[in-house]
Amino acid sequence: MTSRLASSEHKANPCPYYERLRAESPVHRVMLPGRKTAWLVTRYADAESVLKDTRFVKDRFNVSDAHAAAWMPWMPGFVRPLTRNMLDVDNPDHARLRSIVSKAFTPPRIEQMRNRIETLADDLLTAAQARQHLDLIRDFARPIPTTIIAEMLGVPIEDRGRFTTWSSAIVAADSSKWATLRAIPNLWLFIRYLRGLIEARRTDPQDDLLSALIEAEEAGQRLNEDELLAMVFLLLVAGYETTVNLIGNGALALWQHPDQLARLRDNPGLIRPAVEELLRYSGPLELATERYAREDLAIAGVAIPRGSLVFAAIASANRDDRQFSEPDTLDITREPNKHLAFGHGAHFCLGASLARMEGQIAIGALVRRAVQWRPAVEPAALRWRRGFVLRGLKSLPLTVSKWA
């Protein structure tokens, strides 16, 4: 099942696989590339527990040096600083790093981005209308979060296309050894670019997030050079990859449920619960990022040895009928809706508020402006991106027969 989990065929419809696991093997052992094993946790209550249980850690070395060495894949030396990013460390480092960067993601500061996102979404749709064709991923879903996170960090306009190319190649690299090797040139170019950008901001600070991170202090500590590089890398990649998938997956799900699309078009005020339901029903993450068991323990009666690699299967948990009534039904008015699309616990997605806003504005604008539309190819012909963690479309060409 290793290759299937990362395959585009699996990504197109992972639900039957997870439904079977929830019923027959809710804590399921799988083989990863390199003949390493991992555990998939597929039921909601168990996945939620893994995400908040401090016995599961992000940093291999918090299990033991021996276990860490056994799991550590080969990587070139220039990549190692990226392993100290906020997503892959535990407290106290995680709390310190999160505290520093969280100042840029406060609700008031996120709300200040609303007008910019609204203008950008409308401009992109106007341009698509003029061209009379629209690939929703390339022409709309990707430019919105790419532009916003790049503007926040201060990435020059002329460089943004390059970092999206690098990021796409890097994110796909979790699917196979060969994909990892192919990603190395992109990683090297990306890291070299970021080091140059950081040095430029040290010399000439600007009114942007990168300059703020360079100057940031928390309890008398600044980010060291490797932490700063890892933080900027994480924000650029994570700051747009999930939102691209939210918009693309969400638009496709709405088209596949015309009653819900019509309901949202007739009542635009439903956009907030609609986006929450789209996050649950067809969210941007299939699996939460990796955790390691710090000690011998059990999940749902299954023994998990110390040092084991564990993935909470978010796509499965969000379709668990033990948590959600009629989980395979898309209901844009669903309440309550305690999905796990942004994780749970200490590593809950720092950018969730921004992603929600971008998703609400983008999907709301598409529904309002594109009055009649459909995929330009049969759904079975749509191409899904490979990889373990993310779930999203490579492209979504649309035929828009009527614009507002």
CORLIN-V627876 format. One line per field, one symbol per residue. phi: phi as a letter, one per 40 degrees, with the letter a starting at -180 (. if undefined). psi: psi as a letter, one per 20 degrees, with the letter a starting at -180 (. if undefined). burial: 1 if it has 24 or more other ideal C-beta (glycine too) atoms within 12 Angstrom, else 0. A space follows every 10 residues. Layout:
# CORLIN-V627876
phi = ???
psi = ???
burial = ???
This chain:
# CORLIN-V627876
phi = .dccdccccc ccaccccccc cdcbacbbcb bbdggcbabc bbcdcccdcd cbcccbbccd cccacccccc ccccacdccd dccccdcbbb cccccccccc ccccbcdccc cccdcccccc cccccccccc cgaacdccca cccccccccc cccgcddcbc cccccccccc cccccacccc cccddccccc cccccccccc cccbcbcacc ccccccbbfg bcccdccccc ccdccccccb dccdcdcccc ccccccbdcc ccccccbdcc cccccccccc caccbcbccc bbccacabbf gccbcdgccb bcccccdcbc ccbbcfccbc bcbdacaccb cbgagccddc cdcccccccc cccccccccc cbaadcbcdc ccbbcchccc baccaacbbb cabc
psi = ighhhiqhgg hhmighghgg ghhhmhoppq prqjkqqrpp oiqggggggg hipiiprhoh iifqhggghh ioqpqqhihh hiikrhhjrr qiggggghhg hhhikqgghg hiighggggg gggghgghhh hkqoohggig hghfhggghg hgikpqgiih hghhgggghg hiijhrghhg ghighhgggg ggghhhgghh hhhnqrmrhg hhhhiqqokj prprghhggh gggghgghih ghhghggghg gghghimhhh ghghhhmiij hghghghhhg glripgqqrq qppirpaqpk ippoqpiqpp ponghghijp iihppmhjpo oijpprmmrk hjbqbhkpph jggggggggg gghggghggn hpqqqirqhh iqpqqqqggq orqgqmpqoo ipq.
burial = 0000111101 1111101110 1100111111 0110000111 1111111111 1010111111 1110001000 1010000010 1111111111 0011011101 1101100001 0010011101 1101100110 0001111111 1111111111 1111100011 0111011111 1111100011 0011011001 1011101100 1000000111 1111010000 0010011111 1111111111 1111111111 1111101001 1001100001 1111111111 1111111111 1111001011 0001001111 1111111111 0011001001 1101001011 1111111111 1111111111 1111111111 0011100000 0111111111 1111111101 0000
